[in-house]
Amino acid sequence: MSNIMILLKREFASFFATPVAYVFIGIFLTLSAVFAFFIGSFYERGQADLLPFFNFHPWLYLFLVPAIAMRSWSEERKSGSIELLMTLPISTWQAMVAKHLAAWLVLGLALILTFPLWLTVNYLGSPDNGIIIAAYLGSWFMAGAFLAIGICMSALTKKQVIAFILAVVVCFLFVVSGSNIVLDAFKSWAPTLVIDTVASFSFLSHFEAMAKGVIALNDLGYFLLVTLSWLFAGLVIIDQKKAD
């Protein structure tokens, strides 16, 4: 555990040693406000909640999270520092966990810094703050799943741009798998079980209730399972490339 904490601190600090974290947080805060107030019709709805804010999170994460994840292993391999990292008294899984946790904390910090939206909705009305807290928690867990996919794609290649594109494509498939357009493509030939299975992979389906403050164990469990599965896949890729 101490090895993970040491590497976690190193990885977290590295985000702020370069403009990466500052740019990410700045863009996230700006787009969150734009989507909530202008596109989400925050004032026009006349309701004291943050649903317009949370509804756009899957689409924000679709592009922003791969951008922050693409450097995790690609940069290590490109610079050659992965060889040095592997000589340290830490295991590959410890390095993988530390990288994910560090980036996940940055995402958590970005979410925390949206507190002016929370203050605004409390100033304008009397929202159920328990629901808002639950929605924040759900958003953070979903961000962790996006992040795990991005880290896995970063493990595949030395080129950050390629890692970003691959992550966006895979994440997009997870986001839209439960949409009507995708499901209609299966309804003409696939049995109900297949259709339901495809729909169950959708990030939108699992986050929809969480955005409304309903934290169900199956939804949290889904995002945790996606996170662990993709981190494990990334671990296998790194170990395989290390053996080559």
C-alpha positions in Angstrom: 0.0 0.0 0.0 2.9 2.4 0.8 4.2 1.9 -2.8 0.9 2.8 -4.2 0.7 6.0 -2.1 4.2 7.0 -3.1 3.5 6.5 -6.8 0.0 8.1 -6.4 1.6 11.3 -5.0 4.1 11.3 -7.9 1.4 10.9 -10.5 -0.9 13.4 -8.9 1.8 16.0 -8.7 2.8 15.4 -12.3 -0.6 16.6 -13.5 0.0 20.0 -11.9 3.7 20.2 -12.9 2.4 20.7 -16.4 -0.6 22.6 -17.7 -2.6 19.3 -18.1 -4.7 19.5 -14.9 -5.2 23.3 -15.1 -6.4 23.1 -18.7 -8.6 20.1 -18.1 -10.2 21.7 -15.0 -10.7 25.0 -16.8 -12.3 23.4 -19.8 -14.5 21.2 -17.7 -15.8 24.1 -15.5 -16.4 26.3 -18.6 -18.3 23.6 -20.5 -20.3 22.5 -17.5 -21.5 26.1 -17.0 -22.3 26.5 -20.7 -24.2 23.2 -21.0 -26.1 23.8 -17.7 -27.1 27.4 -18.1 -27.5 27.8 -21.8 -28.1 24.5 -23.5 -29.7 22.8 -20.5 -32.1 25.8 -19.9 -31.2 26.0 -16.2 -33.3 29.1 -15.5 -36.1 28.4 -17.9 -36.9 25.0 -16.2 -37.9 26.8 -13.0 -36.8 23.8 -10.9 -34.3 23.9 -8.1 -32.0 21.0 -9.1 -28.9 20.3 -11.0 -30.3 17.8 -13.5 -29.3 20.0 -16.5 -25.8 20.0 -15.2 -25.5 16.2 -14.7 -27.3 15.2 -17.9 -24.3 16.4 -20.0 -21.6 14.7 -17.9 -21.4 11.5 -20.1 -20.8 13.7 -23.1 -18.3 15.9 -21.4 -16.4 12.8 -20.1 -16.5 11.3 -23.6 -13.8 13.7 -24.8 -12.3 15.2 -21.7 -11.4 12.0 -19.8 -9.6 10.3 -22.7 -7.6 13.6 -23.0 -6.4 13.3 -19.4 -5.8 9.6 -19.6 -3.9 9.4 -22.9 -0.6 10.3 -21.3 -0.7 7.8 -18.5 1.2 5.0 -20.1 1.9 6.4 -23.6 4.2 9.1 -22.2 6.0 6.5 -20.0 6.7 4.3 -23.0 7.6 7.2 -25.4 10.1 8.8 -22.9 11.5 5.4 -21.9 10.7 6.1 -18.3 8.6 2.9 -18.1 11.8 0.9 -18.0 12.9 2.9 -14.9 9.4 2.5 -13.4 9.6 -1.3 -13.8 12.9 -1.5 -12.0 11.5 0.1 -8.9 10.3 -2.1 -6.1 6.7 -1.9 -7.2 4.5 -4.3 -9.2 2.7 -3.4 -12.4 -0.7 -3.6 -10.8 0.4 -1.1 -8.1 1.5 1.3 -10.8 -1.8 0.8 -12.7 -3.8 1.5 -9.5 -1.8 4.5 -8.6 -2.1 6.0 -12.1 -5.9 5.5 -12.1 -6.3 6.9 -8.6 -4.2 10.0 -9.3 -6.2 10.9 -12.4 -9.5 10.0 -10.7 -8.6 12.5 -7.9 -8.0 15.2 -10.5 -11.5 14.4 -11.9 -12.9 14.5 -8.4 -11.2 17.9 -7.9 -12.8 19.2 -11.1 -16.2 18.1 -9.8 -15.7 19.7 -6.4 -14.8 23.0 -8.1 -18.3 23.1 -9.7 -19.6 24.0 -6.2 -20.7 27.5 -7.5 -23.5 25.7 -9.4 -24.5 24.1 -6.2 -24.5 27.4 -4.4 -26.5 29.0 -7.2 -29.3 26.4 -7.1 -29.5 26.7 -3.3 -29.7 30.5 -3.6 -32.5 30.3 -6.2 -34.5 27.6 -4.4 -34.6 24.8 -1.9 -33.2 21.7 -3.6 -32.8 18.3 -2.1 -29.0 18.4 -1.4 -29.0 14.7 -0.6 -30.0 14.0 -4.2 -27.3 16.4 -5.5 -24.6 14.7 -3.4 -25.7 11.3 -4.7 -25.6 12.6 -8.3 -22.1 13.9 -7.7 -21.0 10.5 -6.4 -22.6 8.7 -9.4 -20.8 11.1 -11.8 -17.5 10.5 -10.1 -17.9 6.7 -10.4 -18.8 7.0 -14.1 -15.8 9.2 -14.6 -13.7 6.4 -13.1 -15.0 4.0 -15.7 -14.3 6.4 -18.6 -10.8 6.8 -17.1 -10.1 3.1 -16.9 -10.9 2.7 -20.6 -8.6 5.6 -21.5 -5.7 4.2 -19.4 -6.1 0.8 -21.1 -6.0 2.5 -24.6 -2.9 4.4 -23.4 -1.2 1.1 -22.6 -1.7 0.0 -26.2 0.4 2.7 -27.9 3.2 5.1 -27.5 1.3 7.8 -29.4 -1.0 9.9 -27.2 -3.2 11.0 -30.1 -3.9 7.4 -31.1 -4.6 6.5 -27.5 -7.1 9.4 -27.3 -8.9 8.4 -30.5 -9.2 4.8 -29.5 -10.5 5.8 -26.0 -13.1 8.1 -27.5 -14.3 5.4 -29.9 -14.6 2.8 -27.2 -16.2 5.2 -24.7 -18.6 6.3 -27.4 -19.8 2.7 -27.9 -20.4 2.4 -24.2 -22.3 5.7 -24.1 -24.7 5.0 -27.0 -25.1 1.2 -26.7 -28.5 1.8 -25.0 -29.8 4.4 -27.4 -32.8 3.7 -29.7 -30.7 4.0 -32.8 -28.4 1.2 -31.7 -31.1 -1.0 -30.3 -33.2 -0.6 -33.4 -30.3 -2.0 -35.5 -30.5 -5.2 -33.4 -34.3 -5.6 -33.1 -34.7 -6.9 -36.7 -32.6 -9.9 -36.1 -31.4 -10.3 -32.5 -33.3 -12.0 -29.7 -34.5 -10.0 -26.7 -31.7 -11.4 -24.5 -29.1 -9.9 -26.9 -30.9 -6.6 -27.1 -31.1 -6.3 -23.3 -27.5 -7.3 -23.0 -26.4 -4.6 -25.4 -28.6 -2.0 -23.6 -27.1 -3.0 -20.3 -23.7 -1.8 -21.3 -24.9 1.8 -21.8 -23.3 4.4 -19.5 -26.3 6.6 -20.1 -28.8 3.9 -18.9 -26.8 3.4 -15.6 -26.2 7.1 -15.0 -29.7 8.3 -15.8 -31.1 7.4 -12.4 -27.9 8.4 -10.6 -28.2 11.9 -12.1 -31.6 12.1 -10.4 -30.0 11.1 -7.1 -30.9 7.4 -7.1 -27.8 5.5 -6.2 -28.6 1.8 -6.9 -26.0 -0.9 -6.1 -26.3 -2.4 -9.5 -25.4 0.9 -11.2 -22.4 1.5 -8.9 -21.4 -2.1 -9.3 -21.6 -1.8 -13.0 -19.2 1.2 -13.1 -16.9 -0.5 -10.7 -16.9 -3.7 -12.8 -16.1 -1.7 -16.0 -13.3 0.1 -14.2 -11.7 -3.0 -12.8 -12.1 -4.9 -16.1 -10.4 -2.3 -18.2 -7.7 -1.7 -15.7 -7.0 -5.5 -15.7 -7.0 -5.4 -19.5 -4.4 -2.6 -19.4 -2.4 -4.6 -16.9 -2.3 -7.6 -19.2 -1.2 -5.3 -22.1 1.6 -3.7 -20.1 2.9 -7.1 -18.8 2.7 -8.5 -22.4 4.7 -5.6 -23.8 7.2 -5.8 -20.9 7.8 -9.5 -21.8 8.3 -8.8 -25.5 
